[in-house]
Amino acid sequence: MKTTAFIFDIGNVLIDFDLPRLLKAISNHSRVNIEDIHESWTLKDTIDVETGKVNPKDHYERYADSIGLKWGYDAWKKVWADIYTIIDNGMSIFFELKEKGVPVYLLSNLAEYNKEAIEMKFSDFFMMSPLAGYLLPIWISFQC
């Protein structure tokens, strides 16, 4: 059987993210203890922003106001960008397949600010064309 395409998840396959570093940065610049930061993210809010039901900038501003975070939206994206690092093995396979002309797709739950932060940090990585409105495991893809 011939392989016609590959699907890659972004998080922990192509890009690692240091969530404790993000939580520490938020805690250091807000009125919320690091232990309570993750709890301050509600599941509904996360789903709404990752599915495009809520404008990501509005989502950030509501969240920042609720915890006393004084960053602007661009600083929020930069802090996210700062926690991302490339996973060499996954990236090697990804680019090798692309160079061979094999269709590769990205599948991930991302808010628009995550997408922008990834593109900010890894400008030569890829351009995503998101289809918003679904979360994994519903199959949506970002063709590269």
C-alpha positions in Angstrom: 0.0 0.0 0.0 1.4 3.4 -1.0 1.4 6.2 1.5 -0.5 9.2 0.0 -0.2 11.7 2.9 1.0 12.2 6.4 -0.7 14.0 9.2 1.4 15.5 12.0 0.2 16.9 15.3 2.0 20.2 16.1 2.3 20.0 19.9 4.8 17.5 21.2 5.4 16.1 17.7 6.9 19.1 15.8 7.0 21.8 18.4 7.5 21.4 22.2 6.0 23.9 24.5 7.3 24.7 28.0 4.0 25.3 29.8 5.6 25.7 33.3 7.6 28.6 31.8 4.4 30.3 30.5 2.7 29.8 33.9 5.6 31.4 35.7 5.7 34.4 33.4 2.0 34.9 33.8 2.2 34.6 37.6 5.1 37.0 37.8 3.1 39.6 35.9 -0.3 39.1 37.5 -2.0 38.9 40.9 -2.4 35.1 40.6 -0.1 32.5 42.2 1.6 30.1 39.8 -0.3 27.2 41.3 -3.6 28.9 40.4 -2.8 30.1 36.9 -3.7 26.9 35.1 -7.0 26.7 37.1 -7.8 30.2 35.9 -8.1 28.9 32.4 -11.6 27.5 32.0 -12.3 24.6 29.7 -15.2 26.5 28.1 -13.0 29.5 27.4 -10.2 27.4 25.9 -12.6 25.5 23.7 -14.3 28.7 22.6 -11.1 30.4 21.6 -9.6 27.3 19.9 -12.8 26.7 17.9 -13.0 30.4 16.8 -16.2 31.0 18.6 -14.6 33.8 20.5 -12.3 36.5 19.1 -8.8 35.6 20.4 -7.9 39.2 21.3 -11.2 39.6 23.2 -10.5 36.3 24.9 -7.1 37.4 26.0 -8.3 40.8 27.2 -11.0 39.2 29.4 -8.6 36.7 30.8 -5.9 39.3 31.5 -8.4 41.6 33.2 -9.6 38.7 35.4 -6.1 38.0 36.8 -4.6 41.5 36.6 -2.2 40.8 33.8 -1.0 44.1 32.2 0.5 42.8 29.0 -0.9 43.9 25.7 -2.0 41.3 23.1 1.3 41.4 21.2 3.2 40.7 24.4 0.9 37.8 25.1 1.8 36.3 21.7 5.5 36.9 22.3 5.4 35.1 25.7 3.7 32.1 23.9 6.4 32.2 21.2 9.1 32.2 23.9 8.0 28.8 25.2 8.1 27.0 21.8 11.0 24.9 20.6 11.5 22.7 17.6 11.4 18.9 18.0 14.3 17.9 15.7 13.2 14.3 14.9 9.6 15.3 14.1 10.7 18.3 12.0 13.3 16.2 10.1 10.6 13.7 9.1 8.2 16.5 8.2 10.6 18.4 5.9 12.0 15.2 4.4 8.5 14.2 3.3 7.7 17.7 2.0 10.9 17.6 -0.1 9.9 14.3 -1.6 6.6 15.8 -2.6 4.5 13.8 -0.1 1.5 15.8 1.1 1.8 16.6 4.7 -0.9 18.0 7.0 -0.9 19.5 10.4 -3.6 18.7 12.9 -3.8 20.6 16.2 -6.0 22.5 18.7 -4.7 26.0 18.4 -6.0 29.4 19.2 -5.2 32.1 16.7 -2.7 33.6 19.0 -0.9 30.3 19.2 -0.7 30.1 15.4 0.6 33.7 15.3 3.2 33.0 18.0 4.4 29.9 16.1 4.7 31.9 12.9 6.4 34.7 14.8 9.1 32.4 16.2 9.5 30.1 13.2 8.8 32.3 10.2 10.3 29.8 7.8 8.3 26.9 9.3 5.0 26.9 7.5 1.9 28.9 6.7 -1.3 27.4 8.1 -4.7 27.7 6.7 -6.9 27.0 9.7 -10.4 25.7 9.5 -11.8 26.9 12.8 -14.7 25.5 14.7 -13.6 22.0 15.7 -11.4 20.4 18.3 -9.5 17.1 18.1 -10.4 14.3 17.6 -12.7 15.8 14.9 -10.5 15.6 11.8 -9.6 18.9 10.5 -6.3 19.7 8.9 -3.9 22.5 8.1 -2.3 21.7 4.7 1.3 22.8 4.4 
